[in-house]
Amino acid sequence: MSETQDTEDEDDIRYFVRIGQTDLDGTKSVERSLSEMNGVGRRTARIIADEANIDRTATFGALEDDEIESIVELVENYATEVPEWLANRRHDFFSGETSHEVGNDLQLARQHDINRMQMIDSYKGIRHQRGQKVRGQRTKSTGRTEGTIGVNVEEIREEQAEEAAEEEDDEGGEL
């Protein structure tokens, strides 16, 4: 009897749940599935699940349609539901409003901000252009993009093996 119940549960699961432009894994828990979305971390996912009165450990694809719709609505209107300091776009440069971007919108907004910094030649914009570290990290010993600075042991071993092979060939030819 439990086997038929398991197959019925598997049939009812939606394997992909779409929120905005992002497909989320329906086989995972609500909290884990939501946290895979850009702009939604574990804390945000927990807040959304609590606001929707849904168990955060429940399988996301097994939820009812109205429960999934409530989660989608909360994700889209997250900035209005939480304090201003918890949103990821506070006091936007152009509009001055506070919003919470998720998915591709967050990536586009971030890229737009970087382009604006590069156009006005701010310090951070110049660092972005050069591909250097932007947030004050040390660069003397880390973040090197060129080849290795230290000793390359593998290259030395290959050269020694080639020299040993040449010596064996030379000794074999003299006899």
C-alpha positions as CSV (number, residue, x, y, z in Angstrom):
1,M,0.0,0.0,0.0
2,S,2.9,2.4,0.7
3,E,4.4,1.7,-2.7
4,T,1.3,2.9,-4.5
5,Q,1.2,5.9,-2.3
6,D,4.9,6.7,-3.1
7,T,4.2,6.4,-6.9
8,E,1.2,8.8,-6.5
9,D,3.4,11.3,-4.7
10,E,6.0,11.1,-7.4
11,D,3.4,11.7,-10.1
12,D,2.1,14.8,-8.3
13,I,5.5,16.5,-8.0
14,R,6.4,19.2,-10.4
15,Y,10.1,18.8,-11.2
16,F,10.5,22.4,-12.3
17,V,8.8,25.4,-10.7
18,R,9.2,28.7,-12.6
19,I,9.5,32.0,-10.8
20,G,10.1,35.0,-13.0
21,Q,12.7,33.8,-15.5
22,T,14.2,31.2,-13.3
23,D,13.4,27.4,-13.2
24,L,13.7,26.1,-9.6
25,D,14.2,22.4,-8.7
26,G,10.8,21.0,-7.5
27,T,12.4,17.9,-5.9
28,K,14.2,20.0,-3.2
29,S,12.8,21.7,-0.1
30,V,11.2,25.1,-0.4
31,E,14.0,26.8,1.4
32,R,16.8,25.1,-0.6
33,S,15.0,25.6,-3.9
34,L,14.4,29.3,-3.4
35,S,18.0,29.9,-2.3
36,E,19.2,28.7,-5.7
37,M,17.7,31.8,-7.2
38,N,19.9,34.9,-7.7
39,G,19.0,37.5,-5.1
40,V,17.4,35.0,-2.7
41,G,19.6,33.6,0.0
42,R,18.8,31.2,2.8
43,R,17.6,33.9,5.1
44,T,15.4,35.4,2.5
45,A,14.0,32.0,1.5
46,R,13.2,31.3,5.2
47,I,11.4,34.7,5.5
48,I,9.4,34.0,2.3
49,A,8.3,30.5,3.5
50,D,7.3,31.9,6.9
51,E,5.3,34.7,5.4
52,A,3.4,32.3,3.1
53,N,2.7,30.0,6.1
54,I,4.4,27.0,4.3
55,D,6.7,24.5,5.9
56,R,10.2,25.4,4.6
57,T,11.2,21.7,4.6
58,A,8.3,20.6,2.4
59,T,9.1,19.5,-1.1
60,F,8.6,22.5,-3.4
61,G,7.2,20.7,-6.4
62,A,4.6,18.9,-4.2
63,L,2.9,22.1,-3.0
64,E,-0.5,23.1,-4.2
65,D,-0.9,25.6,-7.0
66,D,-2.2,28.4,-4.7
67,E,0.7,27.9,-2.3
68,I,3.2,28.2,-5.1
69,E,1.4,31.3,-6.4
70,S,1.6,32.9,-2.9
71,I,5.4,32.2,-2.9
72,V,5.8,33.7,-6.3
73,E,3.9,36.8,-5.2
74,L,6.0,37.1,-2.1
75,V,9.2,36.8,-4.1
76,E,8.1,39.5,-6.5
77,N,6.9,41.9,-3.7
78,Y,9.6,41.1,-1.2
79,A,10.9,44.7,-0.8
80,T,7.5,45.8,0.4
81,E,7.1,43.0,2.9
82,V,10.5,43.4,4.7
83,P,12.3,46.3,6.3
84,E,14.3,48.6,3.9
85,W,17.7,47.4,5.2
86,L,16.9,43.8,4.1
87,A,16.4,44.7,0.4
88,N,19.3,44.3,-2.0
89,R,18.8,47.6,-4.0
90,R,18.4,50.4,-1.5
91,H,18.0,54.0,-2.8
92,D,18.5,53.2,-6.5
93,F,20.7,55.7,-8.3
94,F,18.1,56.7,-10.9
95,S,14.8,56.2,-9.1
96,G,15.8,56.6,-5.5
97,E,13.5,53.8,-4.5
98,T,14.2,50.6,-2.6
99,S,13.6,47.4,-4.4
100,H,14.7,43.8,-4.2
101,E,15.9,42.4,-7.5
102,V,16.0,38.6,-8.2
103,G,17.1,36.5,-11.1
104,N,18.3,38.1,-14.3
105,D,17.1,41.5,-13.1
106,L,19.7,41.5,-10.4
107,Q,22.5,40.6,-12.9
108,L,21.3,43.4,-15.3
109,A,21.2,46.0,-12.5
110,R,24.7,45.0,-11.3
111,Q,26.1,45.2,-14.8
112,H,24.4,48.6,-15.4
113,D,26.0,49.9,-12.1
114,I,29.4,48.7,-13.2
115,N,29.0,50.3,-16.7
116,R,28.0,53.6,-15.0
117,M,31.1,53.5,-12.8
118,Q,33.3,52.8,-15.8
119,M,31.8,55.7,-17.8
120,I,32.4,58.3,-15.1
121,D,35.9,56.9,-14.5
122,S,35.4,56.3,-10.8
123,Y,38.1,54.4,-8.9
124,K,35.9,51.3,-8.8
125,G,35.1,51.6,-12.5
126,I,38.8,51.8,-13.4
127,R,39.5,48.8,-11.3
128,H,36.7,46.9,-13.1
129,Q,38.2,47.9,-16.5
130,R,41.6,46.7,-15.6
131,G,40.3,43.4,-14.1
132,Q,41.8,44.2,-10.7
133,K,40.4,43.7,-7.3
134,V,37.8,46.4,-6.5
135,R,37.1,46.2,-2.8
136,G,40.4,47.0,-1.2
137,Q,41.9,43.5,-1.1
138,R,45.6,42.9,-1.2
139,T,47.1,42.4,-4.7
140,K,50.8,41.9,-4.0
141,S,50.6,38.1,-3.7
142,T,47.0,37.2,-4.6
143,G,44.8,37.6,-7.6
144,R,47.6,37.1,-10.1
145,T,46.3,36.2,-13.6
146,E,49.6,35.6,-15.4
147,G,51.6,32.3,-15.1
148,T,53.0,30.8,-11.9
149,I,55.6,32.8,-10.1
150,G,57.1,30.0,-8.0
151,V,58.9,26.9,-9.1
152,N,57.0,24.7,-11.5
153,V,58.0,21.2,-10.3
154,E,56.2,19.3,-13.1
155,E,58.1,21.2,-15.8
156,I,61.4,20.4,-14.1
157,R,60.6,16.7,-13.8
158,E,59.6,16.6,-17.5
159,E,62.9,18.3,-18.5
160,Q,64.8,15.8,-16.3
161,A,63.0,12.9,-17.9
162,E,63.8,14.2,-21.4
163,E,67.5,14.6,-20.5
164,A,67.6,11.1,-19.1
165,A,66.0,9.7,-22.2
166,E,68.5,11.5,-24.4
167,E,71.5,10.2,-22.3
168,E,70.2,6.6,-22.7
169,D,69.9,7.1,-26.5
170,D,73.4,8.5,-26.7
171,E,74.9,5.6,-24.6
172,G,73.1,3.1,-26.7
173,G,74.4,4.5,-30.0
174,E,78.1,4.6,-28.9
175,L,78.4,0.8,-28.4
